[in-house]
Amino acid sequence: MLFDLKKQEHINTLLAKAGHKIDKNSGSVIPSIHPSTTYARDEDYNLISEYLYTRLDNQNYTEVELLCAKLDNGADALVFSSGMAAIAAVLETLNVGDHLVAPNVMYYAAQDWMRYISNKHGIGLTLFDVTDEEGISQAIIPGKTKLVWIESPVNPTWDVIDIQRAAEFAHSAEAILCVDCTVVSPITTKALDLGADIVFHSASKYYNGHSDVIAGILVTKEINERWEEIKYIRTHAGGVLGPFEAWLLLRGMRTLSIRFERVSQNALKIAQHFEYHSKVEKVLYPGLKSHSHHLIAARQMTNGFGGMLSILVKGGSEEALRVVKKLKHFVPATSLGGVESLVEHRASVESEKSTVPKNLLRFSVGIEDVNDLINDLDQALNKI
Ligand SMILES: Cc1ncc(COP(=O)(O)O)c(C=O)c1O
């Protein structure tokens, strides 16, 4: 037992105590970093511990994985060198001739990778319209679809896909459902409890929370052949996280619940404040009652609507970029989920294939004082 936590402990306690155990030799209350790449054997040539070689496993990975499995009520978890490495490992389990279903709006690089493997390895790919309630069921081909991949809410329009319904559709066709929960985290959505088979988090975002670690997490509902294959892929393709990064990630995770609570409060206040602003065409945030998927969001996001929102500025690309240039507290940078607020003009970042509206600004709301953020956005909008 790496840390003594009972299953019934609240998620806040699980996180705050993550990895804390008193080291018998030094009295240290935080875990050590285990940089050793290799592990010795005893006089009978048996391994001294459960570890053999760090590309396979390492105590710092185990500490993160135990916690992640508990947070999502999963059977097991795996930490990867990036979110994309974790996504690629899941996609790698598809065989030639299999069919994959994904949303038309989702994290851009993951969709791009799906297109790449679809073309290269003869895997069918259907992208369904997230605004069409029947889109997902119509995209699934019973007997051929093996994997349904969703995000909820989707990035960067924050339309909400009903996870429970998606799981029912996937399972009725004997496919599995994998949910990218990067922007919600298990603080507010536990996708496995809603029927998903695998949950994915880019731990580079809210899990770590300090914009200084790139990492990915997969959590499985059950240990089965596919999960064993994913483990094999991680070990053999080598997409493991370094022990130091795993240690940093665990440190960041200890404050996940309070960070997520604060960003959810801040984002909701910002969304409400700017909903009817004269320079704003629309605020996209699932916590707003006016959001077309608010009812699904309220059911599925049980502890806050998260820190991500988008604003459609009146005008086009030029007006949106002018706002970005006037902002002082929102850092103009990609990514999300850190303690600092970020703003991004997605259309400039994605390629010409992007369907993101040119007047859309995506905000990752941080933990700063919300009045400073509101005043900043107000002054920037009023200058266009
Ligand atoms: C929703 C979502 N999924 C997956 C990823 C990929 O994760 P990583 O950057 O850790 O590889 C990102 C990164 O921005 C993301 O925002």
The ligand as an ORCA input file, in Angstrom:
! r2SCAN-3c Opt
* xyz 0 1
  C      -9.184     18.274    -24.729
  C      -7.762     17.867    -24.981
  N      -7.486     16.575    -25.210
  C      -6.214     16.160    -25.448
  C      -5.150     17.039    -25.477
  C      -3.746     16.547    -25.757
  O      -3.009     16.528    -24.586
  P      -1.396     16.810    -24.496
  O      -1.168     18.214    -24.934
  O      -1.111     16.556    -23.054
  O      -0.743     15.832    -25.390
  C      -5.407     18.399    -25.252
  C      -4.290     19.378    -25.321
  O      -4.510     20.552    -25.461
  C      -6.732     18.814    -25.001
  O      -7.036     20.112    -24.790
*
